[in-house]
């Protein structure tokens, strides 16, 4: 089956197709952009969630979906993962991003941290300017 001709590439969210041994077959364009190394799906999942994901894919888990952190190209993001099996026993994996309170809190903390770094740099510049000014005043007073 030629997955490249299917709608696979145009799916508007990360979508993967693996065979029953979890060997990579195809992925959507968005999946390839967010996850450049799509060959090993388990490695895309953050380490603490990998066992749950393996159980889910091996059908040990009877859940309809799981929620995991996935390692995108530049950051980690929360995803709800669904799976379906086709007539060839290939596994179709649908990854729908979602924001949790933890994700939103992490984003806020990152913004605050960036502002604090910026303020720290500005304070260091002002401190250096004041020290240089004091030195000039001392030299002028001598």
VOPAGU-2260 file (C-alpha; in pm, 1 decimal, decimal comma):
REM VOPAGU-2260
SITE   aa  ch    i         X         Y         Z
SITE  UNK   A    0       0,0       0,0       0,0
SITE  UNK   A    1     142,2     337,8     -99,7
SITE  UNK   A    2      78,8     560,1     200,5
SITE  UNK   A    3     230,0     860,8      23,9
SITE  UNK   A    4     -69,2     880,5    -209,2
SITE  UNK   A    5    -319,6     869,1      72,1
SITE  UNK   A    6    -447,6    1165,1     266,3
SITE  UNK   A    7    -180,1    1088,2     526,6
SITE  UNK   A    8      41,7    1385,3     444,5
SITE  UNK   A    9    -240,1    1641,7     466,8
SITE  UNK   A   10    -381,0    1548,4     807,0
SITE  UNK   A   11    -374,0    1873,0    1013,4
SITE  UNK   A   12    -223,4    1713,1    1324,6
SITE  UNK   A   13      57,8    1465,9    1393,4
SITE  UNK   A   14     -51,0    1135,1    1243,7
SITE  UNK   A   15     168,8     827,1    1208,0
SITE  UNK   A   16     137,7     482,1    1058,4
SITE  UNK   A   17     352,1     197,9    1192,4
SITE  UNK   A   18     337,3    -172,8    1125,6
SITE  UNK   A   19     255,1    -414,5    1406,8
SITE  UNK   A   20     624,6    -426,1    1508,5
SITE  UNK   A   21     613,6     -43,5    1536,3
SITE  UNK   A   22     832,5       2,7    1228,5
SITE  UNK   A   23     768,9     339,4    1063,4
SITE  UNK   A   24     558,5     342,0     745,9
SITE  UNK   A   25     427,9     698,4     700,6
SITE  UNK   A   26     355,3    1026,8     876,3
SITE  UNK   A   27     165,7    1346,6     813,6
SITE  UNK   A   28     348,1    1660,2     706,3
SITE  UNK   A   29     284,5    1818,9    1046,2
SITE  UNK   A   30     420,2    1511,4    1224,0
SITE  UNK   A   31     742,0    1532,4    1023,7
SITE  UNK   A   32     775,4    1905,4    1098,8
SITE  UNK   A   33     721,8    1866,0    1474,3
SITE  UNK   A   34     903,3    1534,3    1511,0
SITE  UNK   A   35    1189,4    1510,0    1257,9
SITE  UNK   A   36    1292,4    1163,1    1381,0
SITE  UNK   A   37     965,3     974,1    1338,4
SITE  UNK   A   38    1115,5     629,3    1280,7
SITE  UNK   A   39    1100,6     527,8    1648,9
SITE  UNK   A   40     768,9     647,8    1789,4
SITE  UNK   A   41     844,4     548,7    2149,1
SITE  UNK   A   42    1147,7     781,9    2148,9
SITE  UNK   A   43     914,1    1071,1    2060,9
SITE  UNK   A   44     741,6    1019,1    2395,0
SITE  UNK   A   45     894,6    1169,0    2708,0
SITE  UNK   A   46    1072,3     898,7    2911,5
SITE  UNK   A   47     832,1     881,9    3212,2
SITE  UNK   A   48     541,4     806,5    2973,4
SITE  UNK   A   49     711,8     544,7    2754,1
SITE  UNK   A   50     602,6     231,9    2946,5
SITE  UNK   A   51     240,0     347,1    2945,9
SITE  UNK   A   52     267,2     409,7    2570,4
SITE  UNK   A   53     418,2      66,2    2503,4
SITE  UNK   A   54     138,7    -100,3    2704,3
SITE  UNK   A   55    -114,6     107,2    2510,1
SITE  UNK   A   56      25,5       4,2    2170,9
SITE  UNK   A   57      59,6    -361,5    2267,3
SITE  UNK   A   58    -306,8    -354,4    2376,7
SITE  UNK   A   59    -214,4    -439,7    2734,0
SITE  UNK   A   60    -398,0    -120,8    2820,5
SITE  UNK   A   61    -768,0    -121,3    2733,0
SITE  UNK   A   62    -782,4     258,1    2731,4
SITE  UNK   A   63    -926,8     438,0    2429,1
SITE  UNK   A   64    -651,3     698,6    2452,6
SITE  UNK   A   65    -357,5     807,3    2664,8
SITE  UNK   A   66    -220,7    1147,5    2756,8
SITE  UNK   A   67     156,1    1188,8    2731,4
SITE  UNK   A   68     428,5    1446,5    2693,8
SITE  UNK   A   69     598,2    1423,7    2356,4
SITE  UNK   A   70     940,3    1554,9    2258,1
SITE  UNK   A   71     880,8    1798,3    1975,0
SITE  UNK   A   72    1172,6    1943,0    1781,6
SITE  UNK   A   73    1210,7    2243,9    2014,5
SITE  UNK   A   74    1005,3    2163,4    2325,2
SITE  UNK   A   75     785,9    1914,7    2505,4
SITE  UNK   A   76     412,2    1928,6    2452,8
SITE  UNK   A   77     108,1    1743,5    2588,6
SITE  UNK   A   78     -75,5    1512,0    2350,5
SITE  UNK   A   79    -375,7    1286,3    2368,3
SITE  UNK   A   80    -293,7     976,9    2162,2
SITE  UNK   A   81    -551,1     756,2    1991,3
SITE  UNK   A   82    -479,2     443,1    1790,7
SITE  UNK   A   83    -659,9     238,0    1530,3
SITE  UNK   A   84    -564,6     -78,1    1345,4
SITE  UNK   A   85    -633,8    -128,1     974,2
SITE  UNK   A   86    -703,2    -450,7     783,9
SITE  UNK   A   87    -326,9    -500,6     733,7
SITE  UNK   A   88    -274,1    -475,6    1112,6
SITE  UNK   A   89     -90,8    -145,0    1071,4
SITE  UNK   A   90    -126,8      90,9    1365,1
SITE  UNK   A   91    -258,7     439,0    1291,3
SITE  UNK   A   92    -159,7     684,6    1563,3
SITE  UNK   A   93    -345,1    1013,7    1604,0
SITE  UNK   A   94    -173,8    1271,8    1827,0
SITE  UNK   A   95    -396,1    1560,9    1929,6
SITE  UNK   A   96    -220,3    1840,9    2117,1
SITE  UNK   A   97    -385,5    1980,2    2427,8
SITE  UNK   A   98    -293,3    2219,1    2701,6
SITE  UNK   A   99    -301,1    2109,5    3059,3
SITE  UNK   A  100    -285,0    2337,5    3358,4
SITE  UNK   A  101      71,1    2214,4    3404,0
SITE  UNK   A  102     162,6    2311,6    3047,4
SITE  UNK   A  103      12,7    2657,3    3090,6
SITE  UNK   A  104     192,0    2698,3    3424,0
SITE  UNK   A  105     521,7    2592,0    3265,0
SITE  UNK   A  106     473,4    2845,3    2984,8
SITE  UNK   A  107     402,3    3121,7    3239,0
SITE  UNK   A  108     710,0    3024,0    3439,5
SITE  UNK   A  109     922,3    3035,1    3123,7
SITE  UNK   A  110     794,8    3385,9    3042,2
SITE  UNK   A  111     865,3    3505,6    3398,4
SITE  UNK   A  112    1212,6    3350,4    3385,8
SITE  UNK   A  113    1289,2    3530,2    3058,3
SITE  UNK   A  114    1174,2    3862,3    3207,1
SITE  UNK   A  115    1388,6    3805,8    3516,5
SITE  UNK   A  116    1690,9    3733,2    3299,7
SITE  UNK   A  117    1625,2    4052,2    3104,2
SITE  UNK   A  118    1587,6    4258,3    3425,8
SITE  UNK   A  119    1905,9    4103,8    3565,0
SITE  UNK   A  120    2101,1    4206,3    3254,4
SITE  UNK   A  121    1958,4    4558,9    3275,6
SITE  UNK   A  122    2050,0    4583,4    3645,2
SITE  UNK   A  123    2404,0    4463,4    3575,0
SITE  UNK   A  124    2438,1    4731,2    3304,8
SITE  UNK   A  125    2311,0    4999,8    3544,4
SITE  UNK   A  126    2541,9    4876,8    3819,7
SITE  UNK   A  127    2840,5    4894,4    3586,3
SITE  UNK   A  128    2738,6    5245,2    3476,3
SITE  UNK   A  129    2705,6    5360,0    3839,6
SITE  UNK   A  130    3041,9    5208,0    3934,8
SITE  UNK   A  131    3207,7    5384,1    3641,7
SITE  UNK   A  132    3037,1    5711,9    3737,9
SITE  UNK   A  133    3153,9    5679,9    4099,5
SITE  UNK   A  134    3507,9    5610,8    3977,8
SITE  UNK   A  135    3498,2    5921,2    3755,1
SITE  UNK   A  136    3371,1    6131,9    4046,3
SITE  UNK   A  137    3648,9    6001,3    4272,9
SITE  UNK   A  138    3910,2    6080,3    4008,5
SITE  UNK   A  139    3764,4    6427,8    3955,8
SITE  UNK   A  140    3764,2    6494,2    4332,4
SITE  UNK   A  141    4130,5    6395,6    4365,5
